[in-house]
Amino acid sequence: MITVPLDKNRHDRNVFDCEVETLNSYIKVMASQQSKKDNTRTFVLEDDTHPERIIGYYTLTMTPINLDTLPIKLRKKHHNVSAGGLIARLAVDKRYKKQGYGEWLLIDSLRKLLFASETVAFPLVIVDAKRGSVEFYEKFGFIPFQGIPNKLFITMADIRMSLTDVL
Ligand SMILES: CC(C)(COP(=O)(O)OP(=O)(O)OC[C@H]1O[C@@H](n2cnc3c(N)ncnc32)[C@H](O)[C@@H]1OP(=O)(O)O)[C@@H](O)C(=O)NCCC(=O)NCCS
């Protein structure tokens, strides 16, 4: 399985349904435009037998880090850092849920961010978890920000350590 950049001429965005309307409309309306403007990048996992079908997607970009929301140890370690990688969206179509694709997409997105950070360093990856998916990210080592609901982070050091086996 590989993810490829969203291609509006190849991928049938209109039938994608992850049961969260904002994530459905993002891939239908915004993702391609935002990539063209170099604001975000969206990658999709195609169904091997029907490549036009989108199993799931994720969107990556950068985001400011508010150091005050980090644990003191990390605040000191990264005191002059201002930005981290952001998994802005991640979703699996309802026909493909509960088959491991969400986990696969999350690992794939972290691998891409790890590679990117080897060139342009950043110490954290942040995720905006939609309602009901916080536990999904916690399961993979993400830590909730203090006082900010549905926002979690993981350090690049932890990503590097946990991906060593799969890289
Ligand atoms: C959250 C989501 C991406 C999970 O995708 P999925 O393909 O069904 O998940 P997987 O099959 O890979 O599940 C991997 C593991 O996470 C667990 N898991 C899946 N969704 C979960 C959730 N919402 N909360 C807690 N755990 C969850 C699974 O039980 C599984 O655990 P196991 O390995 O112990 O069995 C998918 O349900 C989705 O697209 N939801 C709507 C959009 C959304 O909320 N996106 C995330 C925020 S942007």
The ligand as a Gaussian input file, in Angstrom:
#p B3LYP/6-31G(d) Opt

LIG

0 1
 C      -10.544000       7.688000      13.602000
 C      -10.419000       6.882000      12.292000
 C       -9.374000       7.572000      11.388000
 C       -9.965000       5.450000      12.613000
 O       -9.825000       4.742000      11.404000
 P       -9.982000       3.160000      11.322000
 O       -9.448000       2.710000      10.015000
 O      -11.377000       2.759000      11.643000
 O       -9.045000       2.686000      12.530000
 P       -8.170000       1.348000      12.604000
 O       -8.984000       0.214000      12.097000
 O       -6.854000       1.557000      11.960000
 O       -7.977000       1.236000      14.177000
 C       -6.710000       1.142000      14.781000
 C       -6.906000       1.023000      16.261000
 O       -7.481000       2.232000      16.775000
 C       -8.717000       1.970000      17.432000
 N       -9.653000       3.049000      17.108000
 C      -10.183000       3.346000      15.915000
 N      -10.968000       4.436000      15.994000
 C      -10.937000       4.818000      17.293000
 C      -11.554000       5.880000      18.020000
 N      -12.358000       6.772000      17.421000
 N      -11.279000       5.971000      19.346000
 C      -10.466000       5.092000      19.962000
 N       -9.842000       4.063000      19.314000
 C      -10.080000       3.939000      18.000000
 C       -9.192000       0.638000      16.884000
 O      -10.030000      -0.033000      17.800000
 C       -7.890000      -0.090000      16.669000
 O       -7.435000      -0.629000      17.901000
 P       -6.868000      -2.150000      18.009000
 O       -5.656000      -2.183000      17.114000
 O       -6.541000      -2.302000      19.459000
 O       -7.981000      -3.001000      17.509000
 C      -11.783000       6.776000      11.541000
 O      -12.743000       6.241000      12.430000
 C      -12.326000       8.084000      10.997000
 O      -12.038000       8.426000       9.859000
 N      -13.137000       8.797000      11.797000
 C      -13.771000      10.008000      11.347000
 C      -12.782000      11.123000      11.149000
 C      -11.930000      11.379000      12.373000
 O      -12.411000      11.419000      13.492000
 N      -10.607000      11.616000      12.105000
 C       -9.618000      11.879000      13.127000
 C       -9.450000      13.310000      13.455000
 S       -9.054000      14.387000      12.143000

